Amino acid sequence: MGEQPTFKLEIDQNKYLSLDGREVHAILTVGSTGEAVAQAGPSEAAEVIIVDTSGSMSGGKIREARQAAATAVQALRDGVYFAVVAGTESAKVVYPGGTGMARASAATRAEAVRAVNRLSAHGGTAIGEWLKLAGHLLSGHPNAIKHALLMTDGQNNERPDVFAGVLRAWSGTFVCDSLGVGDDWVPAELRKIAEAMLGTFDFVRNQADLPEFFRRLTQASMSKTLAELSLRVWVPQTAKLKFVKQVSPTLLDLTGKRADVNPLTGDYPTGSWGAEEREYHLCVEVPPGQVGQEIRAGWVKLVRPDTQEVVASGNVLAQWTDDLAQSTRINRKVAHYTGQAELHELIQDGLSARAAGDVEGATARLARAKQLAAESGREDTARLLEKVVEVDPATGTARLRRNVDKADEIELDTGSVRTSRLRKDGV
């Protein structure tokens, strides 16, 4: 195996609660460094590159997709198991053929590029079938860091229950990062993949940028050194864990992914890790307490599921006080990420209301989102919101813009899951 990361866990919170205070919030900063083991080789890895080759990919799109897939193949390091899958209403291994995976070398990468250059566009779109084939290929390498990279330009033709069933069946078995190209795909579908497979999803506005996206995501996958890490959270018998969410670098709700360890403890998967830092938001509901009483509201451990080794741990505390100044002080990190989550929710709700024809609801939510984006330094998001909703600076009156570019709307939608870090100066 390759170098194993060293983990640190920092917990930011205000432990003080008013006498009627019930909710304890904490931000967990999990950081890993790939401390090199000099004589060890790189980690075992398996990669599936999934290219949409449906009829809508004809012309320039399929050319860019071929180039992107070739770029991803060339970014694979020697020894990595890999396959290239073409996706239509079914899924087919175009390299190495059959039901297995090849090991990356100069020769196999060159063969794969030749196979990729023969891809043509035809047929429909069944994303669940593509993921299912990727899952079967990757499950042949149980000890590897398993990753799939998927790109599509169209809407999924599968029945929603069929697609949901595939996501449920393969959730947690490999990480999948998805890319949407053009303006005829549905962000909600790739969001479901990201949530189920603990990956990211992004919008490639200019298809000429597709190879660069593929290269970057493949290199990120190649940098992973640990296949899986669990957040193990214990709360006392009288308390209730309300949610566990990843809040940086993207928003990802892990609450429903709990695997019970015992009645008071659950494991939450976080996917594969390299040298990186992520942040998680924990909320625990505790029973009322007495002035001065302090309890451990949560005990968090970072656990390797394969060995059950605890690589870091920390406490979430609660102490009741009648000092108003102490109990009303909101931790800066908690406030920052609560605001980022609210911004995401306002954008999602506003775009849904707009699609449903609820002009009033959409205007109110998107105008509030614009204000929040400006206040929290999210200039990129504020600029995108400006293309959807305009606010009269003199009167403060907001109104939806009539002719919104579909690409602007998709960029706003997909970008809303990315969060900004709290800067050291607190801004």
N, C-alpha and C positions, 0 to 999 in steps of 0.2 A: 504493500500500500504506500501511498505518497505521504507527504508531510501532513500531520494532523494539526488543525488549528488550536490555538489556545484561546479560551473564552473569558470575557469579563462581563459582569452583570452589575449595572448601576441602577438604583431605584430613586426616582424623584417624586416626592409627594409632600403635602402638608398633612401631618398626622393628626392635627388638632380638630376635634369635632365639637360643635355646640351640643348642649344637653339633648336636643331633639334631633341631632345630626345622625344620619343613618348610612350615608354613602361615603366610602373611602375610595379615592381615585389615586392611581399611581402610574407613572410612565417608567417602563423598564427599558433601559438602553443595553442592548446586547451587542457586544463587539467581538470580532475574532481576528486573530493575526495568524497567518500561516507560518508558524515557527518551523523552519526547515530542519528536517532530519537529513543530514548530508548524504548518507548512503542510500536513502530510499528513492525509489523511482516514483513517477507520477501516479496519481490515483487511477484505479480502473474506472473507465467511463464508457457509456453507451449513448449514442446520439441518433435520433431519427429526424430527418429533414422532410417536412411534408409540404408539397407544392400543390396548390389549387390548379388543376388543368381542365376545369370545366369550360363549357363553350364561351362564357363571358370573358375568358382570359385571352381571347384571340388577338392577333395583331401585336402591337407594341408591348402589351402586358405580358404575354407569354415569353417574349424575348427578354424582358427585364427579369422575369421569374427564373428563366434558365440561367441568366448571368448571376442572379442572387444565390441560387442553389449551388452553382459552381463555386462562388465565393465562400459559401459556408463549408463546402467540402474541403476547399483548400486551407481553411482555417483549422481543420481538425489536426490534432497532433498525432504523431505515430503511435500505433498501438490501440487507439480508441476504436471500439466496435461502432459501426455506423451502417445506416441504410437510408435510401432516398425513396419516398413514397409519393406517387401521383394520385391526387384525389379528384374523383368525379362523383357519380352517384354510388360508386364503389371505391375501394382503395386497392392499389397495386404497388408491389415493390418493384421499382424500375432498376434499382441497384441494391444488392448484388443479384436480385432475382430469387425465386424460391421463397423460403420462409425464414431464412437466417440473416445474419449480419456479417459484414466484412470487417477486417481489421485494417485501419488506416495505415497506408504506406505510400510512397511515391507512386508505385504501380497501381494500387487500388484507387487512389485519389484520381489518377489520370483516367482510369476506366470509368469511374463514376461520373466524371465531367463529360466524357463522351456520351454516356447514357442520358445524362441531363440535357445535353444539347439536342437530343432527338425528341424531347417532350413536345407534344402538340395539344391544342385546346379542343375539347369536345365534351358533350354530356352535361350532367347535372351536378348538384352539390349536396353531399351527405357527410357533414363534418364528423358526426358520431362514428361513421364507418372508418374514417381516417384515423381517429383517435384509438379506436378498437384495435386496428392493425398495428399501430405504433405500440400499444400496450402489450400485445402478444409478442412482438419482436423484442421489446425491452425486457419482458419477464424471463427471457432466456438468459439474462445476465443479472442474477439476483444480488450479487455483491458490488455491482457497478453503481456509479452516480448516473442515474437515468434521466435523460432530458429529451424533449421533443421541441422542435421549432416548426410552427405552422403558419402559413400565410394563405389568405383568401381574399377574393375581391367581391364575393357575392353573398346572397342570403341563403341560409341553410334550408334545403327542401325537405328535411326530415320532419316527422310529427314531433311536436315538443316533448311528448312523454317518452318517445324513443330516444331522443337526444339526452334528456334528463337521466334516463336509465343508464346510458353509456357513461355519463359523467359520474353517476353514483358508483357504478361498478369499478371504475378505474381510479377514482379519487384517492390521492395519497400514494399511488404506486409509482408515479413518475412526475416530474415537473414539466409543464408545457408553457412556453412563451408563444404568444400569437401576434400576428400582424394583420391589419386590415388595409387593403390598398384601394384607392379610388373612393367613390362616394355611394356605392350601391350595396354596402354591407351594413350589418346591424350591430352597433357596439354592444348591445345587451347580450348578444350571443357569445362574443369573445370575452365579455366580462364573466359570464358563467364558467367558461373554460378556466380563466385566471383564478376564480374563486375555488373551483373544484380541484385544480391541479397545482395550486400554490405558485402560479406563475404571473407574468405580466402580460398586458396587451397594449398595443400601440397603434397609432394611425400613421401610415406612410402616405402623406399627402401628395408628394411628387414621386411617381413610380420609378423615376431614375435614381432615387435614393435607396431603393430596395436592397441592392447589394450591400451597401454600407450598413443598413439595419441588420441584415443577415450576418455580416462579418462580426459586428459588435456583439450580438447575442450569442453567437457561437463561441467567440473568445471568452465571454463571461461564463458560459457553461464550462469551457475547458479549464477555467481558473478555480472551479469548485474542488474542495479537498475532503469534504465530509458529506455523505449521502443524505443524512437526516439528523435533525436535532429536535427534541421535544421540549416545550415549556411545561413543566410539571407544577401544577398549582394546587396547594392545600388551603382550604379555608376551615375555620372552626365549625363545629356542629350547629351552632346557633346562627351562623352566617350563611349568606347565599352569594355565589359568584354570578354577577349580572352579565358581564361580558369580558372577552379577551379579544383584542383587535390589534393587528399590525397597523401602525399609523405612519411609519416612514420606512422606506422611501415611497411606498404606495399604501393605500388603504385596503385592508383585507380583513374581513371578519372571520375569526377562527372559532367563535363561540360554539357553533354547531358541529365542529370537528372533534369535540371532546371524546377521548377514550378513557373510560373509568379505570382507575388504578385500584381505588377502594371508595367507599361511600363519601369520603371527605376530599378525595384527591382525583384530579383528572390530568391527562396528558393532551397537549395541543400541538399538532405538527407545525413545523416552520419550514420544512423543505431542506434543500441542500445549501451548504455554506462554503465560501472561500474566505479571503481576507476582506471583511466588510463590516458595516454597522447597520443595525435595524432597531426600530423602536416600537414598543407595544404598550397599549393602554389597557389597564386592568381596573375593573370596578367591582367592589365588594359591598354588599349590603349587610350591615351589622345591627344587632339589637341595641336598644338604648343602654347607656352606661351611666355611672356616677362620676361626679367631678373628681379629677385626678386619676381615675382608673385607666390603665393602659393595657391593651391587648395586642396579640399578634393577629391581625386581620387576614393575613395571607403569608404563605411560605412558598417562595418560588425557587425551583431548581431547574437548571439546564441539564437535560439527560440525553445521553446517547442511547437510542432504543436498542441498538444491536448488543451493547455490552452492559447497559443499565448504569454506566459510569456517570456520576454527577460531576459536571465540569465547572459549575459555578452555582451559587445560591444566594438568596437574600430575603429579607423580611419586609412585609408591608405592615405598618403599625397604625394603631388608632388610639388616641387618648382624648378623653372628654374634658372640656374646660368651660368655665363660665366667663372667660376672658374673650370678649367679642373680637378684639383685634387679632388674637391668635386664630380663632375659629373661622374668621371670614377671609383670611389671607389665602388667596388661590396660588398654588405653585405655578411658576411661569411656564414650565413645560406642559403641565396639565392644561392650562388655559390655552396655550398655543395650539395643541393638537385637538382640543375640543372645538376650537374655532375652525380648524382645517376640516374636521368631520362635518361641521355645520355647513361650511361652504360647499362641500361635495353634495350634501343632501339637498341644499337649496337649488343647485344647478340641476340635479337629477329630477327633482320634483317640478322645477320650472319648465324643463324641456318636455317632461311627460304631460304637464298641463297644456303646454303649447300644442303638442301633437294631438291632444284631445279636444282642442278648440276652446279651452278655458282661458280666454285672453286675460281676464282680471287676475286669476290665480297665477298664471305664468308671469305676468308683468310684475306683480308684487314680489314673487320669489326671486326672479332674475335681477330685479333692481336691488333687492337686499344683498344678493350674492355679489353684485358689482361693488356695492359699498364695502362689504366685508373683504373682498379681494384687495381693494385699494388700501384698506386699513391694515391688512396683514402683509403688505408688501408683495402680493402676488400680481405684479404688473402684467405678466404674460396672460393670466386668467382674466384680469380686468380688461385687457385689450380685446380678447375674444368675446367677452360679455358685451362690450361696446358695439360689436357687430350684430348682436341679437336684440339688445334693449338699449334705448337711449333715454337719458335723464336730462331734463332741462335744468341747467345749473342755477338759474334765477328762481324758479318756482319749486324745483325738486320733483316735478311731475315726470313720471316714467311712462314710456309707451314702447310696445314691441315694434321692431322694424318689420316692414312688410316683406321685402324680398331678401331673404337671408340665404347666402350661399350654403348649399348642403354640406360642403367640405368644412366650412367654418363651424357649423353645428356639430359635426362629427368630432372635430378637433376639440371643441369645448367639452363634449360628452366624455371622450376618452381621456382628456387631460385632467378631468376633475378628480381622478383617483390618485394622481400624483400629489405629494405634499411637499411643502418647503420645510427645511430644517429650521429650528430656532437658532438664530445666530448667537455667537458668544456674548455680544453686547445686549442681547435680549430683544432685539428688534425683529 
